[in-house]
Amino acid sequence: MKKTNKLLTEFERKNMICQLKNLESKPKKNFNDSFSKIEKEDARTIYHTKIFNDLFAFGVNRREEDKFFVALRGVFNSDKKSTFRLFSIEKEEDRFLGMFYGFKRLKTSFILRYKDDTKKSDVTTKIYKPYYIEFRFKKGSIFCYIKAIHSLIKKEKFTKKYVQTLLERIMKLEDEVYKFYDKRLPDGGIITKWIEKNQR
C-alpha cells in the first residue's frame, strides 16, 4: 500500500486544537445528538451513531482525562459538529477489544441530498451500505457511521488529497484510542489492513 504523506500543516493542527478546546467546553447535553439507536444484545449494549460525513477532531478531554471524545462533521451541513465520548474502563468485568471496520446493509436506503460545488448543482444519492468504525468492548460496541470511509476502498479515489487526509486521521485515531485504553496497536495499524483486503 502506498505510504501516506504528512498532509496536515502546522496551521491546520493549531486550528484543530483550537476547535477541539471549543468542543470540550460545550454543555454535555450536546453530546447526546450523535446516536440514532441504542439496542441490547444479551448482556451487551450497542450504540449506533447517525451517518456522518467524516472525522473532524478527537482526543482526550483536557478537563476530564478519563474521557476521549470523537467529533464528526454532518452530512448535510459540514459546519455542524456532533460528538460522542469513550470512557476509561475501571471495572474489571469490561475491557476494550479493539477497533474494527465494515458496513451495514440497510433495508431502506438512506437518501442524501447535497450541493455539488464542482458541478454547481444539487445532487441526490442513495446509501445502501453505510461504512462504520466499530469501537468494541466486552460489554458493548459503538458503531460510528462515516460516509467518506467508502472512498478508501475505491482505487480511483484513493490517491486524492481528501482521501489521504481521511486515512491519516483514522490512523491517528487508532493510535490515540489504543493509547487511551493502554492497549497495543497491531503493527501497521488496522485500517491499512482492512483497505488492502477490501480495496477494489
Contact map, one row per residue, 1 for C-alpha under 8 A:
11100000000000000000000000000000000000000000000000000000000000000000000000000000000000000000000000000000000000000000000000000000000000000000000000000000000000000000000000000000000000000000000100010000
11110000000000000000000000000000000000000000000000000000000000000000000000000000000000000000000000000000000000000000000000000000000000000000000000000000000000000000000000000000000000000000000000000000
11111000000000000000000000000000000000000000000000000000000000000000000000000000000000000000000000000000000000000000000000000000000000000000000000000000000000000000000000000000000000000000000000000000
01111100000000000000000000000000000000000000000000000000000000000000000000000000000000000000000000000000000000000000000000000000000000000000000000000000000000000001001100000000000000000000000000000000
00111110000000000000000000000000000000000000000000000000000000000000000000000000000000000000000000000000000000000000000000000000000000000000000000000000000000000001000000000000000000000000000000000000
00011111100000000000000000000000000000000000000000000000000000000000000000000000000000000000000000000000000000000000000000000000000000000000000000000000000000000000000100000000000000000000000000000000
00001111100000000000000000000000000000000000000000000000000000000000000000000000000000000000000000000000000000000000000000000000000000000000000000000000000000001001100100000000000000000000000000000000
00000111110110000000000000000000000000000000000000000000000000000000000000000000000000000000000000000000000000000000000000000000000000000000000000000000000000000000100000000000000000000000000000000000
00000111111110000000000000000000000000000000000000000000000000000000000000000000000000000000000000000000000000000000000000000000000000000000000000000000000000000000000000000000000000000000000000000000
00000001111111000000000000000000000000000000000000000000000000000000000000000000000000000000000000000000000000000000000000000000000000000000000000000000000000000000000000000000000000000000000000000000
00000000111111100000000000000000000000000000000000000000000000000000000000000000000000000000000000000000000000000000000000000000000000000000000000000000000000000000000000000000000000000000000000000000
00000001111111110000000000000000000000000000000000000000000000000000000000000000000000000000000000000000000000000000000000000000000000000000000000000000000000000000000000000000000000000000000000000000
00000001111111111000000000000000000000000000000000000000000000000000000000000000000000000000000000000000000000000000000000000000000000000000000000000000000000000000000000000000000000000000000000000000
00000000011111111100000000000000000000000000000000000000000000000000000000000000000000000000000000000000000000000000000000000000000000000000000000000000000000000000000000000000000000000000000000000000
00000000001111111110000000000000000000000000000000000000000000000000000000000000000000000000000000000000000000000000000000000000000000000000000000000000000000000000000000000000000000000000000000000000
00000000000111111111000000000000000000000000000000000000100000000000000000000000000000000000000000000000000000000000000000000000000000000000000000000000000000000000000000000000000000000000000000000000
00000000000011111111100000000000000000000000000000000000000000000000000000000000000000000000000000000000000000000000000000000000000000000000000000000000000000000000000000000000000000000000000000000000
00000000000001111111110000000000000000000000000000000000000000000000000000000000000000000000000000000000000000000000000000000000000000000000000000000000000000000000000000000000000000000000000000000000
00000000000000111111111000000000000000000000000000000000000000000000000000000000000000000000000000000000000000000000000000000000000000000000000000000000000000000000000000000000000000000000000000000000
00000000000000011111111100000000000000000000000000000000110000000000000000000000000000000000000000000000000000000000000000000000000000000000000000000000000000000000000000000000000000000000000000000000
00000000000000001111111110000000000000000000000000000000000000000000000000000000000000000000000000000000000000000000000000000000000000000000000000000000000000000000000000000000000000000000000000000000
00000000000000000111111111000000000000000000000000000000000000000000000000000000000000000000000000000000000000000000000000000000000000000000000000000000000000000000000000000000000000000000000000000000
00000000000000000011111111000000000000000000000000000000000000000000000000000000000000000000000000000000000000000000000000000000000000000000000000000000000000000000000000000000000000000000000000000000
00000000000000000001111111000000000000000000000000000000000011100000000000000000000000000000000000000000000000000000000000000000000000000000000000000000000000000000000000000000000000000000000000000000
00000000000000000000111111100000000000000000000000000000000000000000000000000000000000000000000000000000000000000000000000000000000000000000000000000000000000000000000000000000000000000000000000000000
00000000000000000000011111110100000000000000000000000000000000000000000000000000000000000000000000000000000000000000000000000000000000000000000000000000000000000000000000000000000000000000000000000000
00000000000000000000000011111110000000000000000000000000000000000000000000000000000000000000000000000000000000000000000000000000000000000000000000000000000000000000000000000000000000000000000000000000
00000000000000000000000001111111000000000000000000000000000000000000000000000000000000000000000000000000000000000000000000000000000000000000000000000000000000000000000000000000000000000000000000000000
00000000000000000000000000111111000000000000000000000000000000000000000000000000000000000000000000000000000000000000000000000000000000000000000000000000000000000000000000000000000000000000000000000000
00000000000000000000000001111111100000000000000000000000000000000000000000000000011000000000000000000000000000000000000000000000000000000000000000000000000000000000000000000000000000000000000000000000
00000000000000000000000000111111110000000000000000000000000000000000000000000000011110000000000000000000000000000000000000000000000000000000000000000000000000000000000000000000000000000000000000000000
00000000000000000000000000011111111000000000000000000000000000000000000000000000001100000000000000000000000000000000000000000000000000000000000000000000000000000000000000000000000000000000000000000000
00000000000000000000000000000111111100000000000000000000000000000000000000000000011000000000000000000000000000000000000000000000000000000000000000000000000000000000000000000000000000000000000000000000
00000000000000000000000000000011111100000000000011000000000000000000000000000000011100000000000000000000000000000000000000000000000000000000000000000000000000000000000000000000000000000000000000000000
00000000000000000000000000000001111111000000001111000000000000000000000000000000000000000000000000000000000000000000000000000000000000000000000000000000000000000000000000000000000000000000000000000000
00000000000000000000000000000000111111000000000111000000000000000000000000000000000000000000000000000000000000000000000000000000000000000000000000000000000000000000000000000000000000000000000000000000
00000000000000000000000000000000001111100000001110000000000000000000000000000000000000000000000000000000000000000000000000000000000000000000000000000000000000000000000000000000000000000000000000000000
00000000000000000000000000000000001111110000111100000000000000000000000000000000000000000000000000000000000000000000000000000000000000000000000000000000000000000000000000000000000000000000000000000000
00000000000000000000000000000000000011111000111000000000000000000000000000000000000000000000000000000000000000000000000000000000000000000000000000000000000000000000000000000000000000000000000000000000
00000000000000000000000000000000000001111111110000000000000000000000000000000000000000000000000000000000000000000000000000000000000000000000000000000000000000000000000000000000000000000000000000000000
00000000000000000000000000000000000000111111110000000000000000000000000000000000000000000000000000000000000000000000000000000000000000000000000000000000000000000000000000000000000000000000000000000000
00000000000000000000000000000000000000011111000000000000000000000000000000000000000000000000000000000000000000000000000000000000000000000000000000000000000000000000000000000000000000000000000000000000
00000000000000000000000000000000000000011111100000000000000000000000000000000000000000000000000000000000000000000000000000000000000000000010000000000000000000000000000000000000000000000000000000000000
00000000000000000000000000000000000000011111110000000000000000000000000000000000000000000000000000000000000000000000000000000000000000000111100000000000000000000000000000000000000000000000000000000000
00000000000000000000000000000000000001111011111000000000000000000000000000000000000000000000000000000000000000000000000000000000000000000011100000000000000000000000000000000000000000000000000000000000
00000000000000000000000000000000000001111001111100000000000000000000000000000000000000000000000000000000000000000000000000000000000000000001111000000000000000000000000000000000000000000000000000000000
00000000000000000000000000000000001011100000111110000000000000000000000000000000000000000000000000000000000000000000000000000000000000000001111000000000000000000000000000000000000000000000000000000000
00000000000000000000000000000000001111000000011111000000000000000000000000000000000000000000000000000000000000000000000000000000000000000000011110000000000000000000000000000000000000000000000000000000
00000000000000000000000000000000011110000000001111100000000000000000000000000000000000000000000000000000000000000000000000000000000000000000011110000000000000000000000000000000000000000000000000000000
00000000000000000000000000000000011100000000000111110000000000000000000000000000000000000000000000000000000000000000000000000000000000000000000110000000000000000000000000000000000000000000000000000000
00000000000000000000000000000000000000000000000011111000000000000000000001100000000000000000000000000000000000000000000000000000010000000000000111100000000000000000000000000000000000000000000000000000
00000000000000000000000000000000000000000000000001111100000000000000000111100000000000000000000000000000000000000000000000000000000000000000000011100000000000000000000000000000000000000000000000000000
00000000000000000000000000000000000000000000000000111110000000000000000111100100000000000000000000000000000000000000000000000000000000000000000001110000000000000000000000000000000000000000000000000000
00000000000000000000000000000000000000000000000000011111000000000000000111000000000000000000000000000000000000000000000000000000000000000000000001111000000000000000010000000000000000000000000000000000
00000000000000000000000000000000000000000000000000001111100000000000011110000000000000000000000000000000000000000000000000000000000000000000000001000000000000000000010011000000000000000000000000000000
00000000000000000000000000000000000000000000000000000111110000000000011110000000100000000000000000000000000000000000000000000000000000000000000000000000000000000000000000000000000000000000000000000000
00000000000000010001000000000000000000000000000000000011111000000000011100000000000000000000000000000000000000000000000000000000000000000000000000000000000000000000000000000000000000000000000000000000
00000000000000000001000000000000000000000000000000000001111100000001111000000000000000000000000000000000000000000000000000000000000000000000000000000000000000000000000000001000000000000000000000000000
00000000000000000000000000000000000000000000000000000000111110000001110000000000000000000000000000000000000000000000000000000000000000000000000000000000000000000000000000000001000000000000000000000000
00000000000000000000000000000000000000000000000000000000011111011111100000000000000000000000000000000000000000000000000000000000000000000000000000000000000000000000000000000000000100000000000000000000
00000000000000000000000100000000000000000000000000000000001111111111100000000000000000000000000000000000000000000000000000000000000000000000000000000000000000000000000000000000000000000000000000000000
00000000000000000000000100000000000000000000000000000000000111111000000000000000000000000000000000000000000000000000000000000000000000000000000000000000000000000000000000000000000000000000000000000000
00000000000000000000000100000000000000000000000000000000000011111000000000000000000000000000000000000000000000000000000000000000000000000000000000000000000000000000000000000000000000000000000000000000
00000000000000000000000000000000000000000000000000000000000111111110000000000000000000000000000000000000000000000000000000000000000000000000000000000000000000000000000000000000000000000000000000000000
00000000000000000000000000000000000000000000000000000000000111111111000000000000000000000000000000000000000000000000000000000000000000000000000000000000000000000000000000000000000000000000000000000000
00000000000000000000000000000000000000000000000000000000000110011111000000000000000000110000000000000000000000000000000000000000000000000000000000000000000000000000000000000000000000000000000000000000
00000000000000000000000000000000000000000000000000000000000110011111100000000000000011110000000000000000000000000000000000000000000000000000000000000000000000000000000000000000000000000000000000000000
00000000000000000000000000000000000000000000000000000000011110001111110000000000000011110000000000000000000000000000000000000000000000000000000000000000000000000000000000000000100100000000000000000000
00000000000000000000000000000000000000000000000000000000011110000011111000000000001111000000000000000000000000000000000000000000000000000000000000000000000000000000000000000000000000000000000000000000
00000000000000000000000000000000000000000000000000000011111000000001111100000000001111000000000000000000000000000000000000000000000000000000000000000000000000000000000000000000000000000000000000000000
00000000000000000000000000000000000000000000000000000011110000000000111110000000111100000000000000000000000000000000000000000000000000000000000000000000000000000000000000000000000000000000000000000000
00000000000000000000000000000000000000000000000000011111100000000000011111000000111000000000000000000000000000000000000000000000000000000000000000000000000000000000000000000000000000000000000000000000
00000000000000000000000000000000000000000000000000011111000000000000001111101111110000000000000000000000000000000000000000000000000000000000000000000000000000000000000000000000000000000000000000000000
00000000000000000000000000000000000000000000000000111100000000000000000111111111110000000000000000000000000000000000000000000000000000000000000000000000000000000000000000000000000000000000000000000000
00000000000000000000000000000000000000000000000000111000000000000000000011111100000000000000000000000000000000010000000000000000000000000000000000100000000000000000000000000000000000000000000000000000
00000000000000000000000000000000000000000000000000000000000000000000000001111100000000000000000000000000000000011100000000000000000000000000000000000000000000000000000000000000000000000000000000000000
00000000000000000000000000000000000000000000000000000000000000000000000011111111000000000000000000000000000000000000000000000000000000000000000000000000000000000000000000000000000000000000000000000000
00000000000000000000000000000000000000000000000000001000000000000000000011111111100000000000000000000000000000000000000000000000000000000000000000000000000000000000000000000000000000000000000000000000
00000000000000000000000000000000000000000000000000000000000000000000000011001111100000000000000000000000000000000000000000000000000000000000000000000000000000000000000000000000000000000000000000000000
00000000000000000000000000000000000000000000000000000000000000000000000011001111110000000000000000000000000000000000000000000000000000000000000000000000000000000000000000000000000000000000000000000000
00000000000000000000000000000000000000000000000000000001000000000000001111000111111000000000000000000000000000000000000000000000000000000000000000000000000000000000000000000000000000000000000000000000
00000000000000000000000000000110110000000000000000000000000000000000001111000001111100000000000000000000000000000000000000000000000000000000000000000000000000000000000000000000000000000000000000000000
00000000000000000000000000000111110000000000000000000000000000000000111100000000111110000000000000000000000000000000000000000000000000000000000000000000000000000000000000000000000000000000000000000000
00000000000000000000000000000011010000000000000000000000000000000000111000000000011111000000000000000000000000000000000000000000000000000000000000000000000000000000000000000000000000000000000000000000
00000000000000000000000000000010000000000000000000000000000000000011110000000000001111100000000000000000000000000000000000000000000000000000000000000000000000000000000000000000000000000000000000000000
00000000000000000000000000000000000000000000000000000000000000000011110000000000000111110000000000000000000000000000000000000000000000000000000000000000000000000000000000000000000000000000000000000000
00000000000000000000000000000000000000000000000000000000000000000111000000000000000011111000000000000000000000000000000000000000000000000000000000000000000000000000000000000000000000000000000000000000
00000000000000000000000000000000000000000000000000000000000000000111000000000000000001111100000000000000000000000000000000000000000000000000000000000000000000000000000000000000000110000000000000000000
00000000000000000000000000000000000000000000000000000000000000000000000000000000000000111111011100000000000000000000000000000000000000000000000000000000000000000000000000000000000010000000000000000000
00000000000000000000000000000000000000000000000000000000000000000000000000000000000000011111000000000000000000000000000000000000000000000000000000000000000000000000000000000000000000000000000000000000
00000000000000000000000000000000000000000000000000000000000000000000000000000000000000001111110000000000000000000000000000000000000000000000000000000000000000000000000000000000000000000000000000000000
00000000000000000000000000000000000000000000000000000000000000000000000000000000000000001111111000000000000000000000000000000000000000000000000000000000000000000000000000000000000000000000000000000000
00000000000000000000000000000000000000000000000000000000000000000000000000000000000000000011111000000000000000000000000000000000000000000100000000000000000000000000000000000000000000000000000000000000
00000000000000000000000000000000000000000000000000000000000000000000000000000000000000001011111100000000000000000000000000000000000000001110000000000000000000000000000000000000000000000000000000000000
00000000000000000000000000000000000000000000000000000000000000000000000000000000000000001001111110000000000000000000000000000000000000001110000000000000000000000000000000000000000000000000000000000000
00000000000000000000000000000000000000000000000000000000000000000000000000000000000000001000011111000000000000000000000000000000000000111100000000000000000000000000000000000000000010000000000000000000
00000000000000000000000000000000000000000000000000000000000000000000000000000000000000000000001111100000000000000000000000000000000000111100000000000000000000000000000000000000000000000000000000000000
00000000000000000000000000000000000000000000000000000000000000000000000000000000000000000000000111110000000000000000000000000000000000111000000000000000000000000000000000000000010000000000000000000000
00000000000000000000000000000000000000000000000000000000000000000000000000000000000000000000000011111000000000000000000000000000000011110000000000000000000000000000000000000100000000000000010000000000
00000000000000000000000000000000000000000000000000000000000000000000000000000000000000000000000001111100000000000000000000000000000011110000000000000000000000000000000000000000000000000000011000000000
00000000000000000000000000000000000000000000000000000000000000000000000000000000000000000000000000111110000000000000000000000000001111000000000000000000000000000000000000000000000000000000001001000000
00000000000000000000000000000000000000000000000000000000000000000000000000000000000000000000000000011111000000000000000000000000001110000000000000000000000000000000000000000000000000000000000000000000
00000000000000000000000000000000000000000000000000000000000000000000000000000000000000000000000000001111100000000000000000000000111100000000000000000000000000000000000000000000000000000000000000000000
00000000000000000000000000000000000000000000000000000000000000000000000000000000000000000000000000000111110000000000000000000000111100000000000000000000000000000000000000000000000000000000000000000000
00000000000000000000000000000000000000000000000000000000000000000000000000000000000000000000000000000011111000000000000000000001110000000000000000000000000000000000000000000000000000000000000000000000
00000000000000000000000000000000000000000000000000000000000000000000000000000000000000000000000000000001111111000000000000000001110000000000000000000000000000000000000000000000000000000000000000000000
00000000000000000000000000000000000000000000000000000000000000000000000000000000000000000000000000000000111110000000000000000001000000000000000000000000000000000000000000000000000000000000000000000000
00000000000000000000000000000000000000000000000000000000000000000000000000000000000000000000000000000000011111000000000000000001000000000000000000000000000000000000000000000000000000000000000000000000
00000000000000000000000000000000000000000000000000000000000000000000000000000000000000000000000000000000011111100000000000000111000000000000000000000000000000000000000000000000000000000000000000000000
00000000000000000000000000000000000000000000000000000000000000000000000000000000000000000000000000000000010111110000000000000111000000000000000000000000000000000000000000000000000000000000000000000000
00000000000000000000000000000000000000000000000000000000000000000000000000000000000000000000000000000000000011111000000000011110000000000000000000000000000000000000000000000000000000000000000000000000
00000000000000000000000000000000000000000000000000000000000000000000000000110000000000000000000000000000000001111100000000011110000000000000000000000000000000000000000000000000000000000000000000000000
00000000000000000000000000000000000000000000000000000000000000000000000000010000000000000000000000000000000000111110000001111000000000000000000000000000000000000000000000000000000000000000000000000000
00000000000000000000000000000000000000000000000000000000000000000000000000010000000000000000000000000000000000011111000001110000000000000000000000000000000000000000000000000000000000000000000000000000
00000000000000000000000000000000000000000000000000000000000000000000000000000000000000000000000000000000000000001111100111100000000000000000000000000000000000000000000000000000000000000000000000000000
00000000000000000000000000000000000000000000000000000000000000000000000000000000000000000000000000000000000000000111111111100000000000000000000000000000000000000000000000000000000000000000000000000000
00000000000000000000000000000000000000000000000000000000000000000000000000000000000000000000000000000000000000000011111110000000000000000000000000000000000000000000000000000000000000000000000000000000
00000000000000000000000000000000000000000000000000000000000000000000000000000000000000000000000000000000000000000001111100000000000000000000000000000000000000000000000000000000000000000000000000000000
00000000000000000000000000000000000000000000000000000000000000000000000000000000000000000000000000000000000000000001111110000000000000000000000000000000000000000000000000000000000000000000000000000000
00000000000000000000000000000000000000000000000000000000000000000000000000000000000000000000000000000000000000000011111111000000000000000000000000000000000000000000000000000000000000000000000000000000
00000000000000000000000000000000000000000000000000000000000000000000000000000000000000000000000000000000000000000011101111100000000000000000000000000000000000000000000000000000000000000000000000000000
00000000000000000000000000000000000000000000000000000000000000000000000000000000000000000000000000000000000000001111000111110000000000000000000000000000000000000000000000000000000000000000000000000000
00000000000000000000000000000000000000000000000000000000000000000000000000000000000000000000000000000000000000001111000011111000000000000000000000000000000000000000000000000000000000000000000000000000
00000000000000000000000000000000000000000000000000000000000000000000000000000000000000000000000000000000000000111100000001111100000000000000000000000000000000000000000000000000000000000000000000000000
00000000000000000000000000000000000000000000000000000000000000000000000000000000000000000000000000000000000000111000000000111110000000000000000000000000000000000000000000000000000000000000000000000000
00000000000000000000000000000000000000000000000000000000000000000000000000000000000000000000000000000000000011110000000000011111000000000000000000000000000000000000000000000000000000000000000000000000
00000000000000000000000000000000000000000000000000000000000000000000000000000000000000000000000000000000000011110000000000001111110000000000000000000000000000000000000000000000000000000000000000000000
00000000000000000000000000000000000000000000000000000000000000000000000000000000000000000000000000000000111111000000000000000111110000000000000000000000000000000000000000000000000000000000000000000000
00000000000000000000000000000000000000000000000000000000000000000000000000000000000000000000000000000011110000000000000000000011111000000000000000000000000000000000000000000000000000000000000000000000
00000000000000000000000000000000000000000000000000100000000000000000000000000000000000000000000000000011110000000000000000000011111100000000000011100000000000000000000000000000000000000000000000000000
00000000000000000000000000000000000000000000000000000000000000000000000000000000000000000000000000001111000000000000000000000000111110000000000011101100000000000000000000000000000000000000000000000000
00000000000000000000000000000000000000000000000000000000000000000000000000000000000000000000000000001111000000000000000000000000011111000000001111001000000000000000000000000000000000000000000000000000
00000000000000000000000000000000000000000000000000000000000000000000000000000000000000000000000000111100000000000000000000000000001111100000001111000000000000000000000000000000000000000000000000000000
00000000000000000000000000000000000000000000000000000000000000000000000000000000000000000000000000111000000000000000000000000000000111110000111100000000000000000000000000000000000000000000000000000000
00000000000000000000000000000000000000000000000000000000000000000000000000000000000000000000000111110000000000000000000000000000000011111000111100000000000000000000000000000000000000000000000000000000
00000000000000000000000000000000000000000000000000000000000000000000000000000000000000000000000111110000000000000000000000000000000001111101110000000000000000000000000000000000000000000000000000000000
00000000000000000000000000000000000000000000000000000000000000000000000000000000000000000000011111000000000000000000000000000000000000111111100000000000000000000000000000000000000000000000000000000000
00000000000000000000000000000000000000000001000000000000000000000000000000000000000000000000111110000000000000000000000000000000000000011111000000000000000000000000000000000000000000000000000000000000
00000000000000000000000000000000000000000011100000000000000000000000000000000000000000000000011000000000000000000000000000000000000000001111100000000000000000000000000000000000000000000000000000000000
00000000000000000000000000000000000000000001111000000000000000000000000000000000000000000000000000000000000000000000000000000000000000011111110000000000000000000000000000000000000000000000000000000000
00000000000000000000000000000000000000000001111000000000000000000000000000000000000000000000000000000000000000000000000000000000000001111011111000000000000000000000000000000000000000000000000000000000
00000000000000000000000000000000000000000000011110000000000000000000000000000000000000000000000000000000000000000000000000000000000001110001111100000000000000000000000000000000000000000000000000000000
00000000000000000000000000000000000000000000011110000000000000000000000000000000000000000000000000000000000000000000000000000000000111100000111110000000000000000000000000000000000000000000000000000000
00000000000000000000000000000000000000000000000111100000000000000000000000000000000000000000000000000000000000000000000000000000000111100000011111000000000000000000000000000000000000000000000000000000
00000000000000000000000000000000000000000000000111110000000000000000000000000000000000000000000000000000000000000000000000000000011110000000001111100000000000000000000000000000000000000000000000000000
00000000000000000000000000000000000000000000000000111110000000000000000000000000000000000000000000000000000000000000000000000000011110000000000111111000000000000000000000000000000000000000000000000000
00000000000000000000000000000000000000000000000000111100000000000000000000100000000000000000000000000000000000000000000000000000011000000000000011111100000000000000000000000000000000000000000000000000
00000000000000000000000000000000000000000000000000001100000000000000000000000000000000000000000000000000000000000000000000000000000000000000000001111111000000000000010000000000000000000000000000000000
00000000000000000000000000000000000000000000000000000100000000000000000000000000000000000000000000000000000000000000000000000000001100000000000001111111100000000000000000000000000000000000000000000000
00000000000000000000000000000000000000000000000000000000000000000000000000000000000000000000000000000000000000000000000000000000001000000000000000111111110000000000000000000000000000000000000000000000
00000000000000000000000000000000000000000000000000000000000000000000000000000000000000000000000000000000000000000000000000000000000000000000000000011111110011000010000000000000000000000000000000000000
00000000000000000000000000000000000000000000000000000000000000000000000000000000000000000000000000000000000000000000000000000000000000000000000000011111111011000010001000000000000000000000000000100010
00000000000000000000000000000000000000000000000000000000000000000000000000000000000000000000000000000000000000000000000000000000000000000000000000001111111001000000000000000000000000000000000000100111
00000000000000000000000000000000000000000000000000000000000000000000000000000000000000000000000000000000000000000000000000000000000000000000000000000111111111000000000000000000000000000000000000000011
00000000000000000000000000000000000000000000000000000000000000000000000000000000000000000000000000000000000000000000000000000000000000000000000000000001111111100000000000000000000000000000000000000011
00000000000000000000000000000000000000000000000000000000000000000000000000000000000000000000000000000000000000000000000000000000000000000000000000000000011111100000000000000000000000000000000000000000
00000000000000000000000000000000000000000000000000000000000000000000000000000000000000000000000000000000000000000000000000000000000000000000000000000011011111110010000000000000000000000000000000000000
00000000000000000000000000000000000000000000000000000000000000000000000000000000000000000000000000000000000000000000000000000000000000000000000000000011111111110011000000000000000000000000000000000000
00000000000000000000000000000000000000000000000000000000000000000000000000000000000000000000000000000000000000000000000000000000000000000000000000000000001111111011000000000000000000000000000000000000
00000000000000000000000000000000000000000000000000000000000000000000000000000000000000000000000000000000000000000000000000000000000000000000000000000000000011111111000000000000000000000000000000000000
00000010000000000000000000000000000000000000000000000000000000000000000000000000000000000000000000000000000000000000000000000000000000000000000000000000000000111111100000000000000000000000000000000000
00000000000000000000000000000000000000000000000000000000000000000000000000000000000000000000000000000000000000000000000000000000000000000000000000000000000000011111110000000000000000000000000000000000
00000000000000000000000000000000000000000000000000000000000000000000000000000000000000000000000000000000000000000000000000000000000000000000000000000011000011111111111000000000000000000000000000000000
00011010000000000000000000000000000000000000000000000000000000000000000000000000000000000000000000000000000000000000000000000000000000000000000000000000000001111111111100000000000000000000000000000000
00000011000000000000000000000000000000000000000000000000000000000000000000000000000000000000000000000000000000000000000000000000000000000000000000000000000000001111111110000000000000000000000000000000
00000000000000000000000000000000000000000000000000000110000000000000000000000000000000000000000000000000000000000000000000000000000000000000000000010000000000000111111111000000000000000000000000000000
00010000000000000000000000000000000000000000000000000000000000000000000000000000000000000000000000000000000000000000000000000000000000000000000000000001000000000011111111100000000000000000001000000000
00010110000000000000000000000000000000000000000000000000000000000000000000000000000000000000000000000000000000000000000000000000000000000000000000000000000000000001111111110000000000000000000000000000
00000000000000000000000000000000000000000000000000000010000000000000000000000000000000000000000000000000000000000000000000000000000000000000000000000000000000000000111111111000000000000000000000000000
00000000000000000000000000000000000000000000000000000010000000000000000000000000000000000000000000000000000000000000000000000000000000000000000000000000000000000000011111111100000000000000001000000000
00000000000000000000000000000000000000000000000000000000000000000000000000000000000000000000000000000000000000000000000000000000000000000000000000000000000000000000001111111110000000000000111000000000
00000000000000000000000000000000000000000000000000000000000000000000000000000000000000000000000000000000000000000000000000000000000000000000000000000000000000000000000111111111000000000000000000000000
00000000000000000000000000000000000000000000000000000000010000000000000000000000000000000000000000000000000000000000000000000000000000000000000000000000000000000000000011111111100000000000000000000000
00000000000000000000000000000000000000000000000000000000000000000000000000000000000000000000000000100000000000000000000000000000000000000000000000000000000000000000000001111111110000001000110000000000
00000000000000000000000000000000000000000000000000000000000000000000000000000000000000000000000000000000000000000000000000000000000000000000000000000000000000000000000000111111111000001000100000000000
00000000000000000000000000000000000000000000000000000000001000000000000000000000000000000000000000000000000000000000000000000000000000000000000000000000000000000000000000011111111100000000000000000000
00000000000000000000000000000000000000000000000000000000000000000001000000000000000000000000000000000000000000000000000000000000000000000000000000000000000000000000000000001111111110000000000000000000
00000000000000000000000000000000000000000000000000000000000000000000000000000000000000000000000001000000000000000000000000000000000000000000000000000000000000000000000000000111111111111000000000000000
00000000000000000000000000000000000000000000000000000000000000000000000000000000000000000000000000000000000000000000000000000000000000000000000000000000000000000000000000000011111111110000000000000000
00000000000000000000000000000000000000000000000000000000000100000001000000000000000000010000000000000000000000000000000000000000000000000000000000000000000000000000000000000001111111100000000000000000
00000000000000000000000000000000000000000000000000000000000000000000000000000000000000011000000100000000000000000000000000000000000000000000000000000000000000000000000000000000111111100000000000000000
00000000000000000000000000000000000000000000000000000000000000000000000000000000000000000000000000000000000000000000000000000000000000000000000000000000000000000000000000000000011111110000000000000000
00000000000000000000000000000000000000000000000000000000000000000000000000000000000000000000000000000000000000000000000000000000000000000000000000000000000000000000000000000000011111111000000000000000
00000000000000000000000000000000000000000000000000000000000000000000000000000000000000000000000000000000000000000000000000000000000000000000000000000000000000000000000000000000011001111100000000000000
00000000000000000000000000000000000000000000000000000000000000000000000000000000000000000000000000000000000000000000000000000000000000000000000000000000000000000000000000000110010000111110110000000000
00000000000000000000000000000000000000000000000000000000000000000000000000000000000000000000000000000000000000000000000000000000000000000000000000000000000000000000000000000000000000011111110000000000
00000000000000000000000000000000000000000000000000000000000000000000000000000000000000000000000000000000000000000000000000000000000000000000000000000000000000000000000000000000000000001111100000000000
00000000000000000000000000000000000000000000000000000000000000000000000000000000000000000000000000000000000000000000000000000000000000000000000000000000000000000000000000000000000000000111110110000000
00000000000000000000000000000000000000000000000000000000000000000000000000000000000000000000000000000000000000000000000000000000000000000000000000000000000000000000000000100110000000001111111110000000
00000000000000000000000000000000000000000000000000000000000000000000000000000000000000000000000000110000000000000000000000000000000000000000000000000000000000000000000000100100000000001101111111000000
00000000000000000000000000000000000000000000000000000000000000000000000000000000000000000000000000011000000000000000000000000000000000000000000000000000000000000000001001100000000000000000111111100000
10000000000000000000000000000000000000000000000000000000000000000000000000000000000000000000000000000000000000000000000000000000000000000000000000000000000000000000000000000000000000000001111111110000
00000000000000000000000000000000000000000000000000000000000000000000000000000000000000000000000000000000000000000000000000000000000000000000000000000000000000000000000000000000000000000001111111111000
00000000000000000000000000000000000000000000000000000000000000000000000000000000000000000000000000001000000000000000000000000000000000000000000000000000000000000000000000000000000000000000011111111100
00000000000000000000000000000000000000000000000000000000000000000000000000000000000000000000000000000000000000000000000000000000000000000000000000000001100000000000000000000000000000000000001111111110
10000000000000000000000000000000000000000000000000000000000000000000000000000000000000000000000000000000000000000000000000000000000000000000000000000000000000000000000000000000000000000000000111111110
00000000000000000000000000000000000000000000000000000000000000000000000000000000000000000000000000000000000000000000000000000000000000000000000000000000000000000000000000000000000000000000000011111110
00000000000000000000000000000000000000000000000000000000000000000000000000000000000000000000000000000000000000000000000000000000000000000000000000000000100000000000000000000000000000000000000001111111
00000000000000000000000000000000000000000000000000000000000000000000000000000000000000000000000000000000000000000000000000000000000000000000000000000001111000000000000000000000000000000000000000111111
00000000000000000000000000000000000000000000000000000000000000000000000000000000000000000000000000000000000000000000000000000000000000000000000000000000111000000000000000000000000000000000000000000111
